[in-house]
Amino acid sequence: MPLITLGLSGELGHDAAAALFIDGEVVAAVEEERLVRRKHAKGMMPLESVRYCLRSAKLKPRQIDQIAIAFAPISIFGPARWHYARRMWYAPDRALDALFNGNRRYRRYVRRIKDMLSELAIPWEKVRFVPVEHQLAHAASAYYLSGFQEKTAILSLDLRGEYATTLFAYGEAGRIHKIREFYEPDSLSGMYSAMCDYLGYDMLEGESKVMGIATYGNPEKYDLSMLADYSGKNFRINTQMIRTVGLRRYKRRSIGHPYSQDFIDTLGPRRAGDVFQDPYVHYAAGMQQLYEKIATGLVTHYLSDVIKETGRLVVAGTGAFNVKLNKRLLDLPWVKELSVLPVSGDAGTALGAAAYAIAAQSLPVRRLRHSYLGPRFTTDQCIRACKAHRDHPAYQILERPAEKAAELLAEGHLVAWFQGRMEFGPRALGNRSILGNPRISGSVQEINEKVKFREKWRAFSPSMLESLASQMIQSEHPADYMTIAFDVDPEWQSRFPAVVYKDGSCRAHVVRKASNPRFHALLEAVEAKTGYGIVMNTSLNRPGEAMICTPDDALDMFHGSDLEYLIMQDVLVTKKSDEEVAGW
């Protein structure tokens, strides 16, 4: 009988998700936010995600053999709780709670899991329950699903888990070995997120914005080194300034922020106007530089010996979404290949917890071949959705949807592209995407005005054929998931400025026929029409909205925006004219 493993994440924070493995291969995975239409699904259990996974694999609840979660009890005899209590001495309620009731959150989580399993008719007493430490779950997702067989260096760079924030480890022969952990409040990702808040951005959404802003600033103009002590092998957040709790927190209009009044006195008031004015744009640059300096320095100290053996490094955690840092890591002289999955955040710990539980039974875990693990819908289902939709969209069946999309893109139109199984993770990789022609100067403005309402300075990511990538980014390194920035050849920067950051790099997505033949066919058709197999690619959603999942979601978004063309499977959807609407 095959081993059926269900991995879970979420509830204690954000990004609840479920992932289902049959033996050692993931067959389904989805974030709860996509199904319940609540961005990040904060504080929610992955109830609908589990239901989807079971339906997708045609399994009954009683067939689940083991359930793994990305949260575990932490012993009082280890260093984590004592470190937290010592560093939080100025907030004695938190310090004492860590020592005397340090697994309170874990116990609450288990109670909620039991309630959810009861609702799903999954018998608690018959499943093997495997709690996995949060950073180990991140590490496991990166290591086991990378497909690397050699000894592999592992970095988990996260906001926080139970107590650990950062993990340096290595994987060998299917086992993960810890080298060093750092604990709350000493979190590089937490430091970066606090700067996001100071610059006026949401801490779950703003990191990519601050990273982009940083390319416009001068990192040398203001010294931010006072935010963290760094010695080459240790780092310690300055909690007099940042990562503050309790009475140390700066409050404005009764809202607490993760920095102190001393921080405000030193850097100035929290940004309220133009982020590109002095000093804020330079603070963004300084934070990115400090973040890269400490992270690469710690990797050098703790992991360089491992990397030098085989050249393999994997990265996970919320910090792994920083593509500029990933570029710096790939540029380290000993790194031959860097693997960063598209679901490096907390949703990905559902994969990692399940993979860790499988490996603990000495079973192999197969590499992640693609991220298309969510719900799929047929052409007939898309047609039924069109017929039932309140806005009565006009639609027609296409014999060659890729060619039609390429024709529209070549003419300068935007195309909402809804195909196959939805991506797992925040990256739109060609199945739930809005596409534009990067050769047409107005495409960026059109996306911003019609759908995304993004800042004008933000570059979009390109999806491209391998043949073009070899010229544009001049690298043979895998770029399957938009998780690493690459330098763009100067000649190509001038051809496609809409997909290039200010510093001349881009977050490339190289599309392979084996992983997504339909999107690959579209790029080939675009190449035939325009001479270049490249499109501008952004996620199919509106601001503040989870990525589109179903045909109904796609139609609601289509009619709630100024998009003119939506291709769902083999169905081209357009909007009726005022005369046609009046005739209904």
C-alpha positions as CSV (number, residue, x, y, z in Angstrom):
1,M,0.0,0.0,0.0
2,P,1.3,3.5,-0.8
3,L,2.1,5.8,2.1
4,I,-0.3,8.8,2.1
5,T,1.1,11.9,3.9
6,L,-0.7,15.2,4.5
7,G,1.4,18.3,5.3
8,L,-0.2,21.3,7.0
9,S,0.8,24.9,7.6
10,G,-0.8,28.0,8.9
11,E,-3.3,29.0,11.7
12,L,-0.6,30.3,14.1
13,G,0.3,33.0,11.7
14,H,-0.6,33.2,8.0
15,D,-0.5,31.4,4.7
16,A,-2.4,28.3,5.7
17,A,-1.9,25.5,3.2
18,A,-2.1,21.7,2.6
19,A,0.2,19.4,0.6
20,L,-0.5,15.8,-0.2
21,F,2.2,13.2,-1.0
22,I,1.7,9.7,-2.3
23,D,4.8,7.8,-1.2
24,G,7.5,10.4,-1.8
25,E,5.8,12.5,-4.6
26,V,3.7,15.6,-4.0
27,V,0.5,15.2,-6.0
28,A,-1.5,18.2,-4.8
29,A,-1.0,21.4,-2.8
30,V,-2.9,24.7,-2.4
31,E,-3.1,27.7,-0.2
32,E,-6.3,28.3,1.8
33,E,-6.4,32.0,0.6
34,R,-7.1,30.9,-2.9
35,L,-10.1,28.8,-2.0
36,V,-11.7,31.2,0.6
37,R,-10.6,34.4,-1.1
38,R,-8.9,35.9,1.9
39,K,-5.4,37.2,1.3
40,H,-2.9,35.2,3.4
41,A,-5.8,33.5,5.3
42,K,-4.5,34.9,8.5
43,G,-5.3,32.8,11.6
44,M,-7.2,30.2,9.5
45,M,-6.9,26.4,9.3
46,P,-6.4,24.8,5.9
47,L,-9.8,23.1,5.9
48,E,-10.7,23.7,2.3
49,S,-7.1,23.0,1.2
50,V,-7.3,19.5,2.7
51,R,-10.6,18.9,1.0
52,Y,-9.1,19.9,-2.3
53,C,-6.1,17.7,-1.9
54,L,-8.3,14.7,-1.1
55,R,-10.6,15.3,-4.0
56,S,-7.7,15.8,-6.4
57,A,-6.1,12.5,-5.5
58,K,-9.4,10.7,-5.3
59,L,-8.8,9.7,-1.7
60,K,-11.1,9.1,1.3
61,P,-10.3,10.7,4.6
62,R,-9.5,7.4,6.3
63,Q,-6.8,6.7,3.7
64,I,-4.4,9.3,5.3
65,D,-1.6,7.5,7.0
66,Q,0.3,10.4,8.5
67,I,-0.1,14.1,9.1
68,A,2.8,16.4,9.5
69,I,2.7,20.0,10.8
70,A,5.3,22.8,10.6
71,F,5.3,23.5,14.4
72,A,6.7,21.5,17.2
73,P,7.1,21.6,21.0
74,I,10.5,23.1,22.1
75,S,12.2,21.6,25.2
76,I,13.0,23.7,28.2
77,F,16.4,21.9,28.2
78,G,17.4,23.4,24.9
79,P,18.8,26.9,24.3
80,A,15.8,28.5,22.4
81,R,13.4,29.3,25.2
82,W,16.2,30.5,27.5
83,H,17.6,32.7,24.8
84,Y,14.2,34.3,24.2
85,A,13.6,34.9,27.9
86,R,17.1,36.4,28.4
87,R,16.7,38.8,25.4
88,M,13.1,39.7,26.4
89,W,14.0,40.6,30.0
90,Y,12.4,44.1,29.5
91,A,9.1,42.4,28.8
92,P,8.9,40.1,31.8
93,D,5.5,38.7,30.9
94,R,6.9,37.3,27.6
95,A,10.1,36.1,29.2
96,L,8.3,34.2,32.0
97,D,5.8,32.8,29.5
98,A,8.6,31.4,27.4
99,L,10.1,29.6,30.4
100,F,7.0,28.3,32.1
101,N,4.5,28.0,29.3
102,G,6.7,27.9,26.3
103,N,4.6,25.4,24.2
104,R,1.3,27.1,24.7
105,R,0.9,28.0,21.0
106,Y,1.8,24.5,20.0
107,R,-0.9,23.0,22.3
108,R,-3.5,25.4,20.9
109,Y,-2.5,24.4,17.4
110,V,-2.9,20.7,18.1
111,R,-6.4,21.3,19.5
112,R,-7.5,23.1,16.4
113,I,-6.0,20.4,14.2
114,K,-8.0,17.8,16.1
115,D,-11.2,19.8,15.6
116,M,-10.4,20.2,11.8
117,L,-9.7,16.5,11.4
118,S,-13.0,15.7,13.1
119,E,-14.8,17.9,10.7
120,L,-13.0,16.2,7.8
121,A,-13.8,12.7,9.1
122,I,-10.0,11.9,9.4
123,P,-9.7,9.7,12.4
124,W,-7.1,11.2,14.8
125,E,-6.4,7.9,16.6
126,K,-5.5,6.1,13.3
127,V,-3.1,8.6,11.8
128,R,0.6,9.1,12.7
129,F,1.0,12.7,13.8
130,V,4.4,14.2,13.1
131,P,5.2,17.7,14.5
132,V,8.2,19.3,12.7
133,E,10.1,22.3,14.0
134,H,9.2,25.3,11.8
135,Q,12.7,26.1,10.5
136,L,13.3,22.3,9.9
137,A,10.1,22.3,7.8
138,H,11.5,25.2,5.7
139,A,14.8,23.4,5.4
140,A,13.2,20.2,4.4
141,S,11.1,21.8,1.7
142,A,14.3,23.3,0.2
143,Y,16.5,20.2,0.6
144,Y,14.2,17.3,-0.2
145,L,12.4,18.9,-3.1
146,S,15.5,20.3,-4.8
147,G,16.4,17.0,-6.2
148,F,20.1,17.5,-5.1
149,Q,21.7,14.1,-4.4
150,E,25.0,15.4,-3.2
151,K,25.8,16.9,0.2
152,T,23.8,20.2,0.3
153,A,24.1,23.3,2.3
154,I,20.8,24.6,3.7
155,L,19.8,28.1,4.8
156,S,16.4,28.9,6.3
157,L,16.0,32.6,6.6
158,D,12.7,33.3,8.3
159,L,10.8,35.8,10.3
160,R,10.3,33.4,13.2
161,G,8.9,29.9,14.0
162,E,8.5,28.6,17.5
163,Y,11.6,30.5,18.6
164,A,14.2,29.9,15.9
165,T,14.4,32.5,13.1
166,T,17.4,31.3,11.1
167,L,18.9,27.9,10.5
168,F,22.2,26.8,9.0
169,A,22.3,23.1,8.2
170,Y,23.3,20.5,5.6
171,G,21.5,17.6,4.1
172,E,23.3,14.4,3.3
173,A,21.9,10.9,2.4
174,G,18.4,12.0,3.1
175,R,19.0,13.5,6.6
176,I,19.2,17.1,7.7
177,H,21.9,18.0,10.2
178,K,21.8,21.3,12.1
179,I,24.9,23.5,12.2
180,R,23.7,26.6,14.0
181,E,20.3,28.3,14.8
182,F,19.5,31.9,15.8
183,Y,16.5,32.7,17.9
184,E,14.0,35.5,18.5
185,P,14.3,38.4,18.5
186,D,17.5,38.0,16.4
187,S,15.9,37.8,13.0
188,L,17.3,39.2,9.7
189,S,13.9,38.8,8.0
190,G,12.3,40.5,11.0
191,M,14.7,43.4,10.7
192,Y,13.9,43.8,7.0
193,S,10.1,43.6,7.7
194,A,10.4,46.3,10.4
195,M,11.9,48.6,7.8
196,C,9.0,47.8,5.5
197,D,6.7,48.9,8.2
198,Y,8.7,52.1,8.7
199,L,8.6,52.9,5.0
200,G,4.8,52.5,5.0
201,Y,4.3,49.0,3.6
202,D,2.5,46.0,4.9
203,M,5.0,43.5,6.4
204,L,3.6,40.6,4.4
205,E,3.6,42.5,1.1
206,G,6.2,45.2,1.3
207,E,9.5,43.3,1.2
208,S,9.5,43.1,-2.6
209,K,8.7,46.8,-2.9
210,V,11.5,47.8,-0.5
211,M,13.9,45.6,-2.5
212,G,12.9,47.4,-5.7
213,I,13.1,50.8,-4.1
214,A,16.6,50.0,-2.9
215,T,18.0,50.0,-6.4
216,Y,17.2,53.7,-6.7
217,G,18.9,54.7,-3.5
218,N,22.5,55.2,-2.2
219,P,23.2,52.6,0.5
220,E,26.3,54.6,1.7
221,K,24.4,57.8,2.5
222,Y,23.1,56.6,5.9
223,D,24.7,54.1,8.2
224,L,22.1,51.6,9.5
225,S,24.7,49.3,11.1
226,M,23.4,50.3,14.6
227,L,20.3,48.1,14.0
228,A,22.3,44.9,14.4
229,D,25.6,43.8,15.9
230,Y,27.5,41.5,13.5
231,S,30.8,39.9,14.1
232,G,31.2,37.6,11.2
233,K,29.8,34.5,12.9
234,N,27.1,36.1,15.2
235,F,24.5,38.7,14.8
236,R,22.3,40.3,17.4
237,I,19.4,42.7,16.7
238,N,19.5,46.0,18.6
239,T,16.2,45.7,20.5
240,Q,16.7,49.3,21.8
241,M,15.9,50.3,18.2
242,I,14.1,47.5,16.3
243,R,12.2,44.2,16.7
244,T,10.7,45.8,19.9
245,V,7.8,44.5,22.0
246,G,5.8,45.8,24.9
247,L,6.5,49.3,26.2
248,R,9.5,49.7,23.9
249,R,7.3,49.8,20.9
250,Y,6.7,53.1,19.1
251,K,2.9,53.8,18.9
252,R,1.0,56.1,16.7
253,R,-2.7,56.4,16.9
254,S,-2.8,53.4,19.3
255,I,-1.1,51.2,16.7
256,G,2.2,49.6,17.8
257,H,5.1,49.3,15.4
258,P,8.1,46.9,15.5
259,Y,10.6,49.7,16.4
260,S,11.1,52.1,19.2
261,Q,10.9,55.9,19.8
262,D,14.7,55.8,19.7
263,F,14.5,54.4,16.2
264,I,12.2,57.3,15.2
265,D,14.4,59.9,16.9
266,T,17.4,58.6,14.9
267,L,15.9,58.0,11.5
268,G,13.1,60.5,11.5
269,P,9.3,60.2,11.2
270,R,7.7,57.1,9.7
271,R,7.3,57.7,5.9
272,A,4.1,59.3,5.0
273,G,4.9,61.0,1.6
274,D,7.0,60.1,-1.4
275,V,9.1,57.1,-0.7
276,F,11.7,58.3,-3.2
277,Q,12.5,61.4,-1.2
278,D,15.5,61.7,1.0
279,P,16.1,59.9,3.4
280,Y,13.6,57.1,2.7
281,V,14.9,55.8,-0.6
282,H,18.4,55.7,0.8
283,Y,17.2,53.8,3.9
284,A,15.7,51.2,1.6
285,A,19.1,50.8,-0.1
286,G,20.9,50.8,3.2
287,M,18.6,48.0,4.6
288,Q,19.1,45.9,1.5
289,Q,22.8,46.3,1.7
290,L,22.9,45.4,5.4
291,Y,20.7,42.4,4.9
292,E,22.8,41.1,2.1
293,K,26.1,41.7,4.0
294,I,25.0,39.9,7.1
295,A,23.3,37.0,5.3
296,T,26.1,36.3,2.9
297,G,28.6,36.7,5.7
298,L,26.9,34.1,7.9
299,V,26.5,31.8,4.9
300,T,30.2,32.1,4.3
301,H,31.1,31.4,8.0
302,Y,28.7,28.5,8.6
303,L,28.2,26.9,5.1
304,S,31.2,27.6,2.9
305,D,33.0,24.3,3.9
306,V,29.9,22.3,2.9
307,I,29.3,24.3,-0.3
308,K,32.9,23.8,-1.3
309,E,32.4,20.0,-1.3
310,T,29.7,19.9,-3.9
311,G,28.7,23.5,-4.8
312,R,25.0,23.0,-3.8
313,L,23.0,25.5,-1.7
314,V,19.3,25.6,-1.0
315,V,17.4,28.5,0.6
316,A,13.9,28.7,2.1
317,G,11.9,30.9,4.5
318,T,10.3,34.3,3.9
319,G,13.8,35.7,3.4
320,A,14.2,33.5,0.3
321,F,11.8,35.8,-1.6
322,N,14.5,38.4,-1.7
323,V,15.8,37.8,-5.2
324,K,18.6,40.3,-4.9
325,L,20.0,38.3,-1.9
326,N,19.6,35.1,-3.9
327,K,21.7,36.6,-6.7
328,R,24.4,37.5,-4.2
329,L,24.4,33.9,-2.9
330,L,24.6,32.5,-6.4
331,D,27.5,34.8,-7.1
332,L,29.5,33.4,-4.1
333,P,32.6,31.7,-5.7
334,W,31.8,28.2,-4.4
335,V,28.1,28.0,-5.3
336,K,27.6,26.1,-8.5
337,E,23.8,25.7,-8.2
338,L,21.3,27.5,-6.0
339,S,17.8,26.1,-5.5
340,V,15.0,28.4,-4.2
341,L,11.5,27.0,-4.5
342,P,8.6,29.3,-5.6
343,V,6.8,28.6,-2.3
344,S,9.6,29.5,0.2
345,G,7.2,31.2,2.7
346,D,5.0,29.6,5.3
347,A,2.7,27.9,2.8
348,G,5.8,25.9,1.7
349,T,6.2,24.4,5.2
350,A,3.3,22.1,4.4
351,L,5.5,20.6,1.7
352,G,8.5,20.6,4.1
353,A,6.8,19.0,7.1
354,A,5.4,16.2,4.9
355,A,8.7,15.6,3.2
356,Y,10.5,15.5,6.6
357,A,8.0,12.9,7.9
358,I,8.5,10.8,4.8
359,A,12.3,10.9,4.9
360,A,12.2,10.0,8.6
361,Q,10.8,6.6,7.5
362,S,13.8,6.2,5.2
363,L,11.7,6.7,2.1
364,P,13.0,8.8,-0.8
365,V,11.3,12.2,-1.6
366,R,11.1,13.1,-5.3
367,R,12.1,16.5,-6.4
368,L,9.6,19.2,-7.2
369,R,9.3,19.1,-11.0
370,H,6.9,22.1,-11.2
371,S,4.6,24.2,-9.0
372,Y,1.3,23.4,-10.8
373,L,-0.3,21.5,-8.0
374,G,-3.6,23.4,-7.5
375,P,-7.1,23.0,-9.0
376,R,-7.7,22.7,-12.7
377,F,-10.8,23.3,-14.8
378,T,-11.9,22.0,-18.1
379,T,-13.0,24.1,-21.1
380,D,-16.6,22.9,-20.5
381,Q,-16.4,24.2,-16.9
382,C,-15.2,27.5,-18.2
383,I,-18.1,27.7,-20.7
384,R,-20.6,26.9,-17.9
385,A,-19.1,29.7,-15.8
386,C,-19.5,32.2,-18.7
387,K,-23.1,31.2,-19.2
388,A,-23.9,31.5,-15.5
389,H,-22.1,34.7,-14.8
390,R,-24.2,37.8,-14.0
391,D,-22.3,40.0,-16.5
392,H,-23.1,37.7,-19.4
393,P,-19.6,37.8,-21.0
394,A,-19.1,37.3,-24.7
395,Y,-17.1,34.2,-25.4
396,Q,-15.9,32.0,-28.2
397,I,-14.2,28.6,-28.5
398,L,-10.6,28.8,-29.9
399,E,-8.9,26.0,-31.9
400,R,-5.5,27.5,-31.1
401,P,-5.5,29.6,-27.9
402,A,-1.8,30.0,-27.8
403,E,-1.7,31.5,-31.3
404,K,-4.7,33.8,-30.5
405,A,-3.0,35.0,-27.3
406,A,0.2,35.7,-29.3
407,E,-1.7,37.7,-31.9
408,L,-3.3,39.9,-29.2
409,L,0.0,40.4,-27.4
410,A,1.7,41.3,-30.7
411,E,-1.0,44.0,-31.3
412,G,-0.2,45.5,-27.8
413,H,-3.2,44.1,-25.9
414,L,-3.0,42.6,-22.4
415,V,-4.2,39.0,-22.0
416,A,-5.4,37.3,-18.9
417,W,-4.2,33.7,-19.2
418,F,-6.0,31.1,-17.2
419,Q,-4.8,27.5,-17.9
420,G,-4.3,24.1,-16.3
421,R,-3.6,23.6,-12.6
422,M,-3.1,26.7,-10.4
423,E,0.4,27.4,-9.2
424,F,1.3,26.7,-5.6
425,G,3.1,29.7,-4.2
426,P,2.9,33.4,-5.0
427,R,4.6,33.3,-8.3
428,A,2.5,33.4,-11.5
429,L,4.3,30.9,-13.7
430,G,2.0,30.9,-16.7
431,N,-1.2,29.3,-15.5
432,R,-2.8,32.2,-13.6
433,S,-1.1,35.2,-15.3
434,I,-1.7,38.6,-16.9
435,L,0.6,38.9,-19.9
436,G,1.9,41.9,-21.8
437,N,4.3,42.6,-24.6
438,P,7.5,44.1,-23.1
439,R,8.4,45.6,-26.5
440,I,5.5,47.9,-26.4
441,S,6.2,50.9,-24.1
442,G,2.6,51.4,-23.0
443,S,2.1,47.8,-21.6
444,V,3.4,48.6,-18.1
445,Q,1.2,51.7,-17.8
446,E,-1.7,49.8,-19.1
447,I,-1.3,47.0,-16.6
448,N,-1.0,49.6,-13.8
449,E,-4.0,51.6,-14.9
450,K,-6.3,48.7,-15.8
451,V,-5.5,46.1,-13.2
452,K,-2.6,46.3,-10.8
453,F,-2.5,50.0,-9.8
454,R,1.2,49.4,-9.0
455,E,3.8,52.1,-8.6
456,K,5.2,53.2,-11.9
457,W,8.8,52.4,-11.0
458,R,8.2,48.7,-10.3
459,A,9.6,46.4,-13.0
460,F,7.5,43.3,-14.1
461,S,9.0,39.9,-14.4
462,P,9.7,38.3,-17.8
463,S,8.8,34.8,-18.9
464,M,11.0,33.6,-21.8
465,L,12.1,30.7,-23.9
466,E,15.5,29.0,-23.1
467,S,16.9,30.2,-26.4
468,L,16.4,33.8,-25.5
469,A,17.5,33.4,-21.9
470,S,20.9,32.3,-23.0
471,Q,21.4,35.6,-24.7
472,M,19.5,37.9,-22.4
473,I,20.7,36.8,-18.9
474,Q,23.8,34.9,-20.3
475,S,23.4,32.1,-17.7
476,E,22.7,28.4,-18.0
477,H,21.6,28.3,-14.3
478,P,18.0,27.0,-13.8
479,A,15.5,29.8,-13.5
480,D,12.2,27.9,-13.4
481,Y,10.5,29.8,-10.6
482,M,11.2,33.6,-10.7
483,T,13.2,33.3,-7.4
484,I,16.7,34.6,-8.5
485,A,17.7,37.8,-10.1
486,F,20.1,37.7,-13.0
487,D,22.1,40.5,-14.7
488,V,20.7,41.4,-18.0
489,D,23.1,42.0,-20.9
490,P,23.2,45.8,-21.6
491,E,21.9,45.4,-25.2
492,W,18.9,43.5,-23.9
493,Q,18.2,46.0,-21.1
494,S,17.5,48.7,-23.7
495,R,15.2,46.3,-25.6
496,F,13.1,45.3,-22.6
497,P,13.3,48.0,-20.0
498,A,9.9,47.1,-18.6
499,V,11.2,43.8,-17.1
500,V,14.6,45.1,-15.9
501,Y,15.3,46.5,-12.4
502,K,17.1,49.9,-12.1
503,D,20.3,48.0,-11.3
504,G,20.2,46.1,-14.6
505,S,18.9,42.8,-13.3
506,C,15.7,40.9,-13.8
507,R,13.7,38.2,-12.0
508,A,13.8,35.8,-14.9
509,H,11.4,32.9,-15.5
510,V,12.7,30.4,-18.1
511,V,9.9,28.3,-19.4
512,R,10.6,24.7,-20.3
513,K,8.3,22.6,-22.5
514,A,8.4,19.6,-20.2
515,S,7.0,21.6,-17.2
516,N,4.4,23.7,-19.0
517,P,3.9,22.8,-22.7
518,R,0.9,25.1,-23.2
519,F,2.7,28.2,-21.9
520,H,5.8,27.2,-23.9
521,A,3.6,27.0,-27.0
522,L,2.4,30.6,-26.3
523,L,6.0,31.8,-26.1
524,E,6.9,30.1,-29.3
525,A,3.9,31.7,-31.0
526,V,4.9,35.1,-29.6
527,E,8.4,34.5,-31.0
528,A,6.9,33.8,-34.4
529,K,4.9,37.0,-34.3
530,T,7.4,39.4,-32.8
531,G,10.8,37.8,-33.2
532,Y,11.2,37.4,-29.4
533,G,9.9,34.6,-27.2
534,I,9.3,36.7,-24.2
535,V,6.3,38.2,-22.3
536,M,5.8,40.4,-19.4
537,N,4.2,38.3,-16.6
538,T,2.3,39.3,-13.5
539,S,-0.1,37.4,-11.3
540,L,-3.8,37.1,-12.2
541,N,-5.4,39.1,-9.4
542,R,-6.2,42.7,-8.3
543,P,-4.4,44.5,-5.4
544,G,-5.1,43.0,-2.0
545,E,-6.7,39.9,-3.6
546,A,-5.4,36.3,-3.6
547,M,-4.4,34.9,-6.9
548,I,-7.4,33.8,-9.0
549,C,-8.3,30.1,-8.6
550,T,-11.6,29.3,-10.4
551,P,-13.3,30.4,-13.6
552,D,-15.8,32.3,-11.5
553,D,-12.9,34.2,-9.8
554,A,-11.4,35.0,-13.2
555,L,-14.7,36.3,-14.6
556,D,-15.3,38.4,-11.5
557,M,-11.8,39.9,-11.8
558,F,-12.2,40.4,-15.5
559,H,-15.4,42.4,-15.1
560,G,-14.0,44.2,-12.1
561,S,-11.1,45.6,-14.1
562,D,-10.5,47.2,-17.5
563,L,-9.0,44.0,-19.0
564,E,-10.3,43.3,-22.5
565,Y,-9.3,39.7,-23.2
566,L,-9.3,36.6,-21.0
567,I,-8.4,33.2,-22.3
568,M,-9.6,30.4,-20.0
569,Q,-8.5,27.0,-21.4
570,D,-9.8,27.1,-25.0
571,V,-12.3,29.9,-24.3
572,L,-11.7,33.6,-25.3
573,V,-13.8,35.9,-23.1
574,T,-14.5,39.5,-24.1
575,K,-16.8,42.2,-22.8
576,K,-20.1,43.0,-24.5
577,S,-20.6,46.5,-25.9
578,D,-23.1,48.8,-24.3
579,E,-25.6,48.0,-27.1
580,E,-25.2,44.2,-26.5
581,V,-25.7,44.6,-22.8
582,A,-28.8,46.7,-23.4
583,G,-30.2,43.9,-25.5
584,W,-30.1,41.3,-22.7
